[in-house]
Amino acid sequence: MERRLHNRHKARTIVFISSPGRPGRLCRARNLSANGVFIETSNMGLKKGSTVQLTFAINLGVVTKIHRRTAIVAHITRGGTGLMMESLTGTR
């Protein structure tokens, strides 16, 4: 049963992910929604529930917007990491 509030869209963007005490890394986003992103990662040592900082660009045709979001690690699989982004108001 699908529990997402927003549709996922295939993503063609690179995400810079950083967490306290660890160097940041560039990762490829596989899909993106209004409140989540799945990124292709190798073992970054992240734990479910930990907080990370994301920076990524979204190309809107004539304009490219840079987004900076705080996210929570929702799940980790062999293929990558699912992240739930906090809303702009600071709530989930």
Phi and psi in degrees as GROMACS dihedral restraints (atoms count N, CA, C in turn):
[ dihedral_restraints ]
;  ai    aj    ak    al  type     phi  dphi    fc
    3     4     5     6     1   -74.4    20    10
    4     5     6     7     1   129.4    20    10
    6     7     8     9     1  -112.6    20    10
    7     8     9    10     1     1.4    20    10
    9    10    11    12     1   -70.4    20    10
   10    11    12    13     1   143.4    20    10
   12    13    14    15     1   -87.4    20    10
   13    14    15    16     1   -23.4    20    10
   15    16    17    18     1  -128.8    20    10
   16    17    18    19     1   146.8    20    10
   18    19    20    21     1   -66.8    20    10
   19    20    21    22     1   145.3    20    10
   21    22    23    24     1   -86.4    20    10
   22    23    24    25     1   147.5    20    10
   24    25    26    27     1  -130.6    20    10
   25    26    27    28     1   140.0    20    10
   27    28    29    30     1   -58.2    20    10
   28    29    30    31     1   138.7    20    10
   30    31    32    33     1  -113.6    20    10
   31    32    33    34     1   143.3    20    10
   33    34    35    36     1  -126.8    20    10
   34    35    36    37     1    62.3    20    10
   36    37    38    39     1  -142.0    20    10
   37    38    39    40     1   158.9    20    10
   39    40    41    42     1  -102.8    20    10
   40    41    42    43     1   137.0    20    10
   42    43    44    45     1  -113.8    20    10
   43    44    45    46     1   130.9    20    10
   45    46    47    48     1   -93.1    20    10
   46    47    48    49     1   119.6    20    10
   48    49    50    51     1  -116.0    20    10
   49    50    51    52     1   133.3    20    10
   51    52    53    54     1  -139.0    20    10
   52    53    54    55     1   151.2    20    10
   54    55    56    57     1  -139.9    20    10
   55    56    57    58     1   154.6    20    10
   57    58    59    60     1   -55.0    20    10
   58    59    60    61     1   132.3    20    10
   60    61    62    63     1    79.1    20    10
   61    62    63    64     1     5.2    20    10
   63    64    65    66     1  -129.9    20    10
   64    65    66    67     1   147.9    20    10
   66    67    68    69     1   -69.3    20    10
   67    68    69    70     1   147.8    20    10
   69    70    71    72     1   -73.3    20    10
   70    71    72    73     1   158.7    20    10
   72    73    74    75     1  -139.9    20    10
   73    74    75    76     1   150.1    20    10
   75    76    77    78     1   -91.8    20    10
   76    77    78    79     1   131.5    20    10
   78    79    80    81     1  -135.8    20    10
   79    80    81    82     1   153.8    20    10
   81    82    83    84     1   -88.5    20    10
   82    83    84    85     1   130.8    20    10
   84    85    86    87     1   -80.8    20    10
   85    86    87    88     1   132.9    20    10
   87    88    89    90     1   -92.1    20    10
   88    89    90    91     1   -42.9    20    10
   90    91    92    93     1  -148.6    20    10
   91    92    93    94     1   160.9    20    10
   93    94    95    96     1  -145.5    20    10
   94    95    96    97     1   141.4    20    10
   96    97    98    99     1  -134.0    20    10
   97    98    99   100     1  -178.5    20    10
   99   100   101   102     1   -62.8    20    10
  100   101   102   103     1   -26.8    20    10
  102   103   104   105     1  -130.0    20    10
  103   104   105   106     1    16.7    20    10
  105   106   107   108     1  -160.4    20    10
  106   107   108   109     1   162.6    20    10
  108   109   110   111     1  -149.0    20    10
  109   110   111   112     1   143.7    20    10
  111   112   113   114     1  -112.7    20    10
  112   113   114   115     1   121.6    20    10
  114   115   116   117     1  -115.8    20    10
  115   116   117   118     1   145.0    20    10
  117   118   119   120     1   -78.6    20    10
  118   119   120   121     1   117.2    20    10
  120   121   122   123     1  -135.4    20    10
  121   122   123   124     1   152.8    20    10
  123   124   125   126     1   -93.8    20    10
  124   125   126   127     1  -171.9    20    10
  126   127   128   129     1   -64.7    20    10
  127   128   129   130     1   108.8    20    10
  129   130   131   132     1  -100.9    20    10
  130   131   132   133     1    -1.6    20    10
  132   133   134   135     1    78.2    20    10
  133   134   135   136     1    15.5    20    10
  135   136   137   138     1   -77.7    20    10
  136   137   138   139     1   151.3    20    10
  138   139   140   141     1  -118.1    20    10
  139   140   141   142     1   147.5    20    10
  141   142   143   144     1   -56.1    20    10
  142   143   144   145     1   132.6    20    10
  144   145   146   147     1    93.3    20    10
  145   146   147   148     1   -11.1    20    10
  147   148   149   150     1   -76.1    20    10
  148   149   150   151     1   156.9    20    10
  150   151   152   153     1   -99.1    20    10
  151   152   153   154     1   137.4    20    10
  153   154   155   156     1  -132.7    20    10
  154   155   156   157     1   162.6    20    10
  156   157   158   159     1  -109.1    20    10
  157   158   159   160     1   134.1    20    10
  159   160   161   162     1  -118.4    20    10
  160   161   162   163     1   141.5    20    10
  162   163   164   165     1  -134.6    20    10
  163   164   165   166     1   127.2    20    10
  165   166   167   168     1  -154.1    20    10
  166   167   168   169     1   158.0    20    10
  168   169   170   171     1  -109.2    20    10
  169   170   171   172     1   140.2    20    10
  171   172   173   174     1  -119.9    20    10
  172   173   174   175     1   121.3    20    10
  174   175   176   177     1   -84.2    20    10
  175   176   177   178     1   119.6    20    10
  177   178   179   180     1  -107.6    20    10
  178   179   180   181     1    30.3    20    10
  180   181   182   183     1    93.1    20    10
  181   182   183   184     1   -96.1    20    10
  183   184   185   186     1   -77.8    20    10
  184   185   186   187     1   -27.7    20    10
  186   187   188   189     1  -118.9    20    10
  187   188   189   190     1   141.0    20    10
  189   190   191   192     1  -113.8    20    10
  190   191   192   193     1   125.4    20    10
  192   193   194   195     1  -102.7    20    10
  193   194   195   196     1   135.3    20    10
  195   196   197   198     1   -95.8    20    10
  196   197   198   199     1   127.6    20    10
  198   199   200   201     1  -114.2    20    10
  199   200   201   202     1   137.2    20    10
  201   202   203   204     1  -124.1    20    10
  202   203   204   205     1   121.8    20    10
  204   205   206   207     1  -136.9    20    10
  205   206   207   208     1   149.1    20    10
  207   208   209   210     1   -91.2    20    10
  208   209   210   211     1   139.0    20    10
  210   211   212   213     1  -138.1    20    10
  211   212   213   214     1   157.8    20    10
  213   214   215   216     1  -111.0    20    10
  214   215   216   217     1   135.6    20    10
  216   217   218   219     1   -69.3    20    10
  217   218   219   220     1   115.1    20    10
  219   220   221   222     1   -89.6    20    10
  220   221   222   223     1   -41.2    20    10
  222   223   224   225     1  -160.3    20    10
  223   224   225   226     1   156.3    20    10
  225   226   227   228     1  -128.9    20    10
  226   227   228   229     1   129.1    20    10
  228   229   230   231     1  -125.9    20    10
  229   230   231   232     1   179.1    20    10
  231   232   233   234     1   -63.6    20    10
  232   233   234   235     1   -30.5    20    10
  234   235   236   237     1   -86.1    20    10
  235   236   237   238     1   -16.5    20    10
  237   238   239   240     1   165.0    20    10
  238   239   240   241     1  -159.1    20    10
  240   241   242   243     1  -130.8    20    10
  241   242   243   244     1   130.2    20    10
  243   244   245   246     1   -94.2    20    10
  244   245   246   247     1   128.7    20    10
  246   247   248   249     1  -122.8    20    10
  247   248   249   250     1   135.1    20    10
  249   250   251   252     1  -102.6    20    10
  250   251   252   253     1   115.7    20    10
  252   253   254   255     1   -81.0    20    10
  253   254   255   256     1   142.3    20    10
  255   256   257   258     1   -75.2    20    10
  256   257   258   259     1   146.7    20    10
  258   259   260   261     1   -71.0    20    10
  259   260   261   262     1   169.7    20    10
  261   262   263   264     1   -64.6    20    10
  262   263   264   265     1   -20.9    20    10
  264   265   266   267     1   -87.2    20    10
  265   266   267   268     1    -3.5    20    10
  267   268   269   270     1    92.3    20    10
  268   269   270   271     1     1.1    20    10
  270   271   272   273     1  -106.6    20    10
  271   272   273   274     1   163.8    20    10
